Amino acid sequence: MSASPVESLPRPSASELKRRLVHASGTGLPLLYVLGFVSWSQFGLVMILCSVTAAVLEFVRLVVGLDWAIYDELTRSYEQTNVAGYALYMFSVTAVVLVFAPHIGVPATLMLTVGDPVSGLLGTTREAGEPKRLRTLGAMFAVCLLVSAPFLVPVAGVAVGGAAAVAAALGATVADGFKPVIAGYVVDDNLSIPPVAAVAAGAVLAVAGATPVFA
């Protein structure tokens, strides 16, 4: 008897679940701004501090050679000798927050902190260069559209804001779906999702002239 669709779904490992939970916990960062605890410029300073901290930790890990057991749980095999995903996560979010306006930067960040963990849990862990399945990409697109529309539609209207949300969701989905290898280095989706989504949304808004794009 063949397995049912539910039974055939990949089951993430315990370490994968831990990575995804840590990943999703980053949603608390943009919520600092959304809930009014900090201004957008102050949030940029928070992200700079996070990026500096991540850079120091990665220097200690990769250059000094001091490795903690937690890295064995939260990093993948290809990150053992490369900058880890959590640091790329901080760097990419920081860049987006410093460059783009809040209605672009917040959803671009949420696509990484919410969309990517959902996508990761639905799909099996990929090797470098291996694309995700269509059903996983579809789920990623749906989540990204849901988190972007509430920020883009109110500032640019249903037509333009909706188009920007779709463009951002498509960009994030493509960035999530493929991990190209350039000169032997894996381009991690933690690095690519926020800027690709932000550029896609910003391009639509800039062409329409509907609302400011940059911070």
MOVEN-V971501 format. One record per residue. N is the residue number from 1. RES is the residue in one small letter. D_FIRST is the distance of its C-alpha to the first C-alpha in whole Angstrom. Layout:
n=N res=RES d_first=D_FIRST
n=N res=RES d_first=D_FIRST
//
This chain:
n=1 res=m d_first=0
n=2 res=s d_first=4
n=3 res=a d_first=7
n=4 res=s d_first=9
n=5 res=p d_first=12
n=6 res=v d_first=14
n=7 res=e d_first=12
n=8 res=s d_first=13
n=9 res=l d_first=16
n=10 res=p d_first=18
n=11 res=r d_first=20
n=12 res=p d_first=24
n=13 res=s d_first=26
n=14 res=a d_first=29
n=15 res=s d_first=31
n=16 res=e d_first=30
n=17 res=l d_first=30
n=18 res=k d_first=33
n=19 res=r d_first=34
n=20 res=r d_first=33
n=21 res=l d_first=35
n=22 res=v d_first=38
n=23 res=h d_first=37
n=24 res=a d_first=37
n=25 res=s d_first=40
n=26 res=g d_first=42
n=27 res=t d_first=42
n=28 res=g d_first=45
n=29 res=l d_first=47
n=30 res=p d_first=47
n=31 res=l d_first=48
n=32 res=l d_first=51
n=33 res=y d_first=52
n=34 res=v d_first=50
n=35 res=l d_first=52
n=36 res=g d_first=55
n=37 res=f d_first=56
n=38 res=v d_first=57
n=39 res=s d_first=58
n=40 res=w d_first=56
n=41 res=s d_first=59
n=42 res=q d_first=58
n=43 res=f d_first=55
n=44 res=g d_first=55
n=45 res=l d_first=57
n=46 res=v d_first=55
n=47 res=m d_first=52
n=48 res=i d_first=55
n=49 res=l d_first=55
n=50 res=c d_first=51
n=51 res=s d_first=51
n=52 res=v d_first=54
n=53 res=t d_first=53
n=54 res=a d_first=50
n=55 res=a d_first=52
n=56 res=v d_first=54
n=57 res=l d_first=51
n=58 res=e d_first=49
n=59 res=f d_first=52
n=60 res=v d_first=53
n=61 res=r d_first=49
n=62 res=l d_first=49
n=63 res=v d_first=53
n=64 res=v d_first=54
n=65 res=g d_first=51
n=66 res=l d_first=51
n=67 res=d d_first=47
n=68 res=w d_first=46
n=69 res=a d_first=43
n=70 res=i d_first=41
n=71 res=y d_first=41
n=72 res=d d_first=38
n=73 res=e d_first=36
n=74 res=l d_first=37
n=75 res=t d_first=37
n=76 res=r d_first=35
n=77 res=s d_first=36
n=78 res=y d_first=38
n=79 res=e d_first=40
n=80 res=q d_first=41
n=81 res=t d_first=44
n=82 res=n d_first=44
n=83 res=v d_first=45
n=84 res=a d_first=42
n=85 res=g d_first=40
n=86 res=y d_first=42
n=87 res=a d_first=45
n=88 res=l d_first=44
n=89 res=y d_first=43
n=90 res=m d_first=47
n=91 res=f d_first=48
n=92 res=s d_first=47
n=93 res=v d_first=47
n=94 res=t d_first=51
n=95 res=a d_first=51
n=96 res=v d_first=50
n=97 res=v d_first=52
n=98 res=l d_first=55
n=99 res=v d_first=55
n=100 res=f d_first=53
n=101 res=a d_first=54
n=102 res=p d_first=52
n=103 res=h d_first=50
n=104 res=i d_first=49
n=105 res=g d_first=49
n=106 res=v d_first=47
n=107 res=p d_first=44
n=108 res=a d_first=44
n=109 res=t d_first=44
n=110 res=l d_first=41
n=111 res=m d_first=39
n=112 res=l d_first=39
n=113 res=t d_first=39
n=114 res=v d_first=36
n=115 res=g d_first=34
n=116 res=d d_first=34
n=117 res=p d_first=32
n=118 res=v d_first=30
n=119 res=s d_first=29
n=120 res=g d_first=28
n=121 res=l d_first=26
n=122 res=l d_first=24
n=123 res=g d_first=24
n=124 res=t d_first=23
n=125 res=t d_first=27
n=126 res=r d_first=28
n=127 res=e d_first=30
n=128 res=a d_first=34
n=129 res=g d_first=33
n=130 res=e d_first=30
n=131 res=p d_first=29
n=132 res=k d_first=27
n=133 res=r d_first=24
n=134 res=l d_first=25
n=135 res=r d_first=24
n=136 res=t d_first=25
n=137 res=l d_first=29
n=138 res=g d_first=28
n=139 res=a d_first=28
n=140 res=m d_first=31
n=141 res=f d_first=33
n=142 res=a d_first=33
n=143 res=v d_first=34
n=144 res=c d_first=37
n=145 res=l d_first=38
n=146 res=l d_first=38
n=147 res=v d_first=40
n=148 res=s d_first=42
n=149 res=a d_first=43
n=150 res=p d_first=45
n=151 res=f d_first=47
n=152 res=l d_first=48
n=153 res=v d_first=48
n=154 res=p d_first=51
n=155 res=v d_first=53
n=156 res=a d_first=53
n=157 res=g d_first=52
n=158 res=v d_first=49
n=159 res=a d_first=49
n=160 res=v d_first=50
n=161 res=g d_first=48
n=162 res=g d_first=45
n=163 res=a d_first=45
n=164 res=a d_first=46
n=165 res=a d_first=43
n=166 res=v d_first=41
n=167 res=a d_first=42
n=168 res=a d_first=42
n=169 res=a d_first=38
n=170 res=l d_first=38
n=171 res=g d_first=40
n=172 res=a d_first=38
n=173 res=t d_first=35
n=174 res=v d_first=36
n=175 res=a d_first=37
n=176 res=d d_first=34
n=177 res=g d_first=32
n=178 res=f d_first=34
n=179 res=k d_first=35
n=180 res=p d_first=38
n=181 res=v d_first=40
n=182 res=i d_first=43
n=183 res=a d_first=46
n=184 res=g d_first=43
n=185 res=y d_first=43
n=186 res=v d_first=40
n=187 res=v d_first=41
n=188 res=d d_first=39
n=189 res=d d_first=38
n=190 res=n d_first=40
n=191 res=l d_first=43
n=192 res=s d_first=42
n=193 res=i d_first=40
n=194 res=p d_first=43
n=195 res=p d_first=46
n=196 res=v d_first=44
n=197 res=a d_first=43
n=198 res=a d_first=47
n=199 res=v d_first=48
n=200 res=a d_first=46
n=201 res=a d_first=47
n=202 res=g d_first=51
n=203 res=a d_first=51
n=204 res=v d_first=50
n=205 res=l d_first=52
n=206 res=a d_first=55
n=207 res=v d_first=55
n=208 res=a d_first=55
n=209 res=g d_first=58
n=210 res=a d_first=56
n=211 res=t d_first=57
n=212 res=p d_first=58
n=213 res=v d_first=55
n=214 res=f d_first=57
n=215 res=a d_first=58
//
